[in-house]
Amino acid sequence: MEGSDTWLTQEEYEQMCKERDAYRAAEQAEEQSYYNAILQSTETPVPTTTAAIGSLDWDADDSYRLAKIAMAEAEGEDTEGKALVILVVLNRVWSDEFPDTIEGVITEDTQFTAYGNGRYDRVEPDTDCYRALEMVQVEHWDESQGATYFERTTDEATWHNTTLKKLFTHGNHTFYTERK
């Protein structure tokens, strides 16, 4: 080794290379395991047997979109808060009042602040967003009460809290549905 007074024997060098290779292999295996878990939870449609929930048959691209909107709108919320954002999107897809695709709901003009202001384009979903997605798609978790709107909780008058029916508050968000 040029510029160094430390020399390795051939055996030491080979041992160092083996340790490096083992470390790389362990890192790659961990990354592959994580990737496989995401693919398994997002690519395999899970048929529903619950009448209260609509179709859970969507592809990996829509799974990514759902996790991404959860990150963009609810990054600071707990896993259930992220799942509730996902369910608002799905409740809209299952409603006759909104577009009938996940992408259509998320990209509809003026519907999601994070999409409109560009935050959606700047974030990447974290593990917790995919956990929230798994809760909805695999475990059929739905505490949304059919919510089709949400906003950051405020005491000020807003379009949401003066026009819609309040359902509940979770974390920093209040969830709503249309008045009937």
Residue pairs with C-beta under 8 A, 6 or more apart in sequence:
1 7
1 8
8 16
38 130
39 60
41 63
41 130
41 133
41 134
41 137
41 138
42 59
42 60
42 63
42 64
42 130
42 133
42 137
43 59
43 60
43 63
45 56
45 57
45 58
46 56
46 57
46 137
46 138
47 56
47 57
48 54
48 55
48 56
48 140
50 140
50 142
52 142
53 90
53 140
53 142
54 90
54 91
54 93
54 94
55 94
56 136
56 137
56 140
58 66
58 102
61 103
62 101
62 102
62 103
63 133
63 137
64 125
65 102
65 103
65 106
66 86
66 89
66 90
66 102
66 133
66 136
67 86
67 125
67 129
67 130
67 132
67 133
68 120
68 123
68 124
68 125
68 129
69 85
69 86
69 89
69 106
69 112
69 114
69 115
69 120
70 82
70 83
70 85
70 86
70 125
70 129
70 132
70 133
71 82
71 123
71 124
71 125
71 126
71 129
72 112
72 114
72 115
72 119
72 120
72 123
73 85
73 112
73 113
73 114
73 150
74 81
74 82
74 84
74 85
74 171
74 173
75 123
75 126
76 171
76 172
77 85
77 170
77 171
77 172
77 173
78 171
79 128
79 131
79 132
79 135
80 132
80 135
80 141
80 143
80 170
81 170
81 171
81 172
81 173
82 128
82 129
82 131
82 132
83 132
83 133
83 135
83 136
83 141
84 143
84 144
84 147
84 150
84 170
84 173
84 175
85 132
85 150
85 173
86 132
86 133
86 136
87 136
87 142
87 143
87 144
87 147
88 144
88 147
88 148
88 149
88 150
88 175
89 102
89 105
89 106
90 102
90 136
91 144
91 146
91 147
91 148
92 98
92 99
92 105
92 148
93 99
93 100
93 101
93 102
93 104
93 105
95 148
97 148
97 178
98 104
98 105
98 108
98 148
99 105
99 108
105 111
106 112
106 115
106 120
107 115
109 116
110 116
112 120
113 119
114 120
114 123
135 141
136 142
144 175
145 167
145 168
145 175
145 177
146 167
146 177
147 167
147 168
147 175
147 176
147 177
148 176
148 177
148 178
149 160
149 164
149 175
149 176
149 177
150 160
150 173
150 174
150 175
150 176
151 158
151 160
151 161
151 173
151 174
151 176
152 172
152 173
152 174
153 169
153 172
153 173
153 174
154 161
160 174
160 176
161 174
161 176
163 179
164 176
164 177
164 178
164 179
165 176
165 177
165 178
165 179
165 180
166 174
166 175
166 176
167 175
167 176
167 177
168 174
168 175
169 175
